[in-house]
Amino acid sequence: MENPAPSAASLDSFIRALREALQRELPGSAAQKKMAPPVHQAVPLSPAPARQSAVLALLHPAAGGIAIYFTERPTSLRHHGGQVSFPGGGREAGDRTLEKTALRETEEELGFSTAGVDILGRMTPLFIAPSHNLVHPFVGWLPAHPALRPDPTEVAKVLDVPVAVLLDPNTQSTCRWQSGEHPLDAPCYLIDHTPIWGATAMILSELLEIVQTLPSPEALLQRPICSPG
């Protein structure tokens, strides 16, 4: 049988603690670099204006704990095809803030209204040198699991990953990717044979480091356990 769902009081306590942690000094680039590919180990921020983007790490209640949404991009896309990422994208002229960018992109990609999303805070921006892109990560909380209608032009699959799985040291691995003519090894989170690596893994590394500092009940982050048969 599955672990019982966390109580509303436990969820409220966790979210309140996470919100407070995001207002304090963040782990920053030191946490990000723990999951950085070799080419990201020392990436300077270019003096030229970078393209501004925003992504959303969207947490929500799941069986036995809390989970995060990721999207797997279609292999047909020109940029980052087949890779796993947080919902998000580039800031547009109509976006009053980068927070609005993260919410708009999430709504477009996952196909549900983000009106009920509570933005808990933001994490450390990450500069992506190849695309000259400065990514601003936000953390959000959605108190209910919505009906998703992913945009097939942007999303091949939605991954709904428990935080407990991401915190499990056995989830960390090394994946091989192609850089020009040469394969390179990079740290990754391996979810059912699907790697989360690159900028997404770096942003996730900072979030998990923050979560690990919280006085959250152990049951809140348990992965569901099913009895045999």
C-alpha positions as CSV (number, residue, x, y, z in Angstrom):
1,M,0.0,0.0,0.0
2,E,1.1,3.6,-0.6
3,N,2.3,5.9,2.1
4,P,-0.5,8.1,3.4
5,A,-0.7,11.5,1.8
6,P,0.9,14.3,3.8
7,S,-1.4,16.3,6.0
8,A,-2.4,19.9,5.0
9,A,-0.5,21.1,8.1
10,S,2.7,19.3,7.0
11,L,2.4,20.7,3.5
12,D,1.8,24.2,4.9
13,S,4.8,23.9,7.2
14,F,7.1,22.7,4.3
15,I,6.0,25.5,1.9
16,R,6.3,28.2,4.6
17,A,9.9,27.0,5.4
18,L,10.8,26.8,1.7
19,R,9.5,30.3,1.1
20,E,11.5,31.7,4.0
21,A,14.7,29.8,2.8
22,L,14.4,31.4,-0.7
23,Q,14.5,34.9,0.9
24,R,17.8,34.1,2.6
25,E,21.2,33.8,1.1
26,L,21.1,31.1,-1.5
27,P,23.6,28.3,-2.1
28,G,24.3,29.9,-5.5
29,S,26.7,28.9,-8.2
30,A,28.6,26.5,-5.8
31,A,25.5,24.3,-5.7
32,Q,24.9,24.7,-9.4
33,K,28.4,23.6,-10.3
34,K,28.0,20.3,-8.5
35,M,25.9,19.2,-11.5
36,A,27.7,21.2,-14.2
37,P,29.0,19.6,-17.4
38,P,32.7,20.2,-18.1
39,V,31.9,23.1,-20.4
40,H,30.0,24.9,-17.7
41,Q,32.6,24.6,-14.9
42,A,33.8,28.2,-15.5
43,V,31.3,30.1,-17.6
44,P,31.8,33.9,-17.3
45,L,28.9,36.2,-17.7
46,S,29.4,38.1,-21.0
47,P,29.5,41.9,-20.7
48,A,27.1,42.1,-23.7
49,P,23.4,42.1,-22.8
50,A,22.2,38.5,-22.6
51,R,18.8,37.2,-23.6
52,Q,16.6,37.0,-20.6
53,S,14.7,33.8,-19.9
54,A,12.8,32.4,-16.9
55,V,11.9,28.8,-15.8
56,L,9.6,27.5,-13.1
57,A,10.3,24.6,-10.7
58,L,6.7,23.8,-10.0
59,L,6.1,21.8,-6.9
60,H,2.8,20.1,-6.1
61,P,1.4,17.4,-3.7
62,A,1.8,13.8,-4.9
63,A,1.1,10.4,-3.5
64,G,3.2,10.1,-0.3
65,G,5.0,13.5,-0.7
66,I,5.8,16.3,-3.1
67,A,6.7,16.2,-6.8
68,I,8.1,18.5,-9.5
69,Y,7.1,18.9,-13.2
70,F,9.7,18.6,-15.9
71,T,9.1,18.6,-19.7
72,E,10.9,16.5,-22.3
73,R,11.3,18.4,-25.5
74,P,10.5,16.8,-28.9
75,T,13.6,15.5,-30.7
76,S,12.4,17.5,-33.7
77,L,13.2,20.9,-32.1
78,R,16.2,22.7,-33.4
79,H,17.5,23.7,-29.9
80,H,17.9,21.2,-27.1
81,G,15.7,18.6,-28.8
82,G,15.1,15.5,-26.6
83,Q,16.4,17.2,-23.5
84,V,14.5,17.4,-20.2
85,S,13.9,20.9,-18.8
86,F,11.8,23.0,-16.4
87,P,8.9,24.7,-18.2
88,G,10.0,28.2,-19.3
89,G,11.4,30.3,-22.1
90,G,12.5,33.7,-23.3
91,R,11.0,36.9,-22.0
92,E,8.6,38.6,-24.4
93,A,7.7,42.2,-24.8
94,G,4.4,41.8,-23.0
95,D,5.9,40.2,-19.9
96,R,6.0,42.8,-17.2
97,T,8.3,40.7,-15.1
98,L,10.4,37.6,-15.4
99,E,8.0,35.9,-13.0
100,K,5.3,36.5,-15.5
101,T,7.5,35.0,-18.2
102,A,7.9,31.8,-16.1
103,L,4.2,31.6,-15.5
104,R,3.2,32.3,-19.1
105,E,5.6,29.8,-20.5
106,T,4.5,27.1,-18.0
107,E,0.8,27.7,-19.0
108,E,1.6,27.5,-22.7
109,E,3.7,24.4,-22.4
110,L,1.7,22.4,-19.9
111,G,-1.8,23.6,-20.9
112,F,-3.4,24.7,-17.6
113,S,-4.1,28.0,-16.0
114,T,-1.3,29.1,-13.7
115,A,-3.6,31.6,-11.8
116,G,-3.4,29.3,-8.7
117,V,0.4,29.0,-8.7
118,D,2.0,30.6,-5.6
119,I,5.5,31.9,-6.5
120,L,7.6,31.1,-3.4
121,G,10.8,32.9,-4.6
122,R,13.6,32.9,-7.1
123,M,16.9,31.2,-7.2
124,T,20.3,32.1,-8.6
125,P,20.3,33.1,-12.3
126,L,22.4,30.9,-14.6
127,F,24.2,32.1,-17.7
128,I,24.2,29.7,-20.7
129,A,27.1,30.7,-22.9
130,P,26.3,28.9,-26.1
131,S,22.9,30.5,-26.4
132,H,24.0,33.8,-24.7
133,N,21.0,33.3,-22.4
134,L,20.6,34.4,-18.7
135,V,18.1,32.0,-17.1
136,H,16.2,33.2,-14.0
137,P,14.7,30.2,-12.0
138,F,11.6,30.6,-9.9
139,V,10.1,28.1,-7.5
140,G,6.3,27.8,-7.4
141,W,3.7,25.8,-5.4
142,L,0.4,24.4,-6.8
143,P,-1.8,23.0,-4.0
144,A,-3.6,20.6,-6.4
145,H,-2.6,18.4,-9.3
146,P,-4.1,20.0,-12.5
147,A,-5.3,18.4,-15.6
148,L,-2.4,18.9,-18.0
149,R,-2.8,19.4,-21.8
150,P,0.8,19.7,-23.0
151,D,1.5,21.6,-26.2
152,P,2.8,18.8,-28.5
153,T,5.0,21.3,-30.5
154,E,7.0,22.0,-27.3
155,V,6.5,19.0,-25.1
156,A,7.0,15.4,-26.0
157,K,6.3,14.1,-22.5
158,V,5.7,15.5,-19.0
159,L,7.8,14.0,-16.1
160,D,6.2,14.2,-12.7
161,V,9.1,13.4,-10.4
162,P,8.9,13.0,-6.6
163,V,11.3,15.1,-4.6
164,A,12.3,12.0,-2.7
165,V,13.5,10.4,-5.9
166,L,15.6,13.4,-6.7
167,L,17.1,13.5,-3.2
168,D,18.1,9.8,-3.4
169,P,21.9,9.6,-4.0
170,N,21.3,6.6,-6.3
171,T,19.5,8.9,-8.8
172,Q,22.7,10.8,-9.5
173,S,24.7,9.4,-12.3
174,T,26.8,10.3,-15.4
175,C,25.4,10.6,-18.9
176,R,27.2,10.9,-22.2
177,W,26.3,13.6,-24.7
178,Q,27.7,14.7,-28.0
179,S,29.6,18.0,-28.3
180,G,30.6,18.5,-31.9
181,E,32.6,15.4,-32.9
182,H,33.5,14.4,-29.3
183,P,31.4,12.7,-26.7
184,L,31.6,14.2,-23.2
185,D,30.5,12.9,-19.8
186,A,28.3,15.0,-17.6
187,P,26.7,14.6,-14.2
188,C,23.0,14.0,-14.4
189,Y,19.9,12.9,-12.5
190,L,18.7,9.6,-14.0
191,I,14.9,9.2,-13.9
192,D,13.7,5.9,-15.3
193,H,16.6,5.9,-17.8
194,T,15.9,9.5,-18.7
195,P,18.7,11.9,-17.9
196,I,18.2,15.4,-16.5
197,W,21.5,17.2,-17.1
198,G,23.0,20.5,-18.2
199,A,21.4,23.8,-17.0
200,T,18.3,22.0,-15.7
201,A,20.4,19.7,-13.5
202,M,22.4,22.7,-12.2
203,I,19.3,24.7,-11.3
204,L,17.8,21.5,-9.7
205,S,21.0,21.0,-7.7
206,E,20.5,24.4,-6.0
207,L,16.9,23.7,-5.2
208,L,17.6,20.3,-3.7
209,E,20.4,21.8,-1.6
210,I,17.8,24.4,-0.2
211,V,15.2,21.6,0.4
212,Q,17.7,19.6,2.4
213,T,18.2,22.4,4.9
214,L,14.5,22.5,5.7
215,P,13.1,21.0,9.0
216,S,10.5,19.1,6.9
217,P,8.9,15.9,8.2
218,E,10.5,12.8,6.7
219,A,7.2,11.5,5.6
220,L,6.6,14.5,3.5
221,L,9.4,13.5,1.1
222,Q,9.0,9.8,1.0
223,R,8.7,8.0,-2.3
224,P,5.4,5.9,-2.6
225,I,5.9,2.3,-1.4
226,C,3.7,-0.4,-2.8
227,S,3.2,-3.8,-1.2
228,P,4.0,-6.9,-3.4
229,G,1.0,-8.4,-5.2
